[in-house]
Amino acid sequence: MTKDDPYHWLILNRAPGIGARTLAQLLEKFGSVENVFAAPAGELRAFGLDDKSIKYILSPDNNTLVKAEEWLKQDPTQLLTID
């Protein structure tokens, strides 16, 4: 994933139980969005995520992501990320 690729950001943005504070804590703990997705389920559970959040991260709803990506392509829509 490149910095310009919104896929992982969209997943985390739409994952149940993950708001701005939890996202910031995930990035602090794992160092990057890529590392969050590379983490095993047990590590995400130890961080404090519930099974529903972990399942969504590991197996996101692709239909929802396609709609989110289509929305993101509309001008002047932008996705804000934490870097």
Number of C-alpha atoms within 10 A of each C-alpha: 9 7 9 8 9 17 15 17 18 19 22 23 17 19 18 16 14 18 13 11 8 14 18 14 14 21 16 11 12 17 13 14 20 14 13 20 17 13 12 12 18 12 14 20 13 9 13 13 19 15 13 11 20 22 15 15 20 14 10 18 14 10 9 13 16 13 10 16 15 10 13 15 11 9 7 7 9 11 12 9 12 10 9
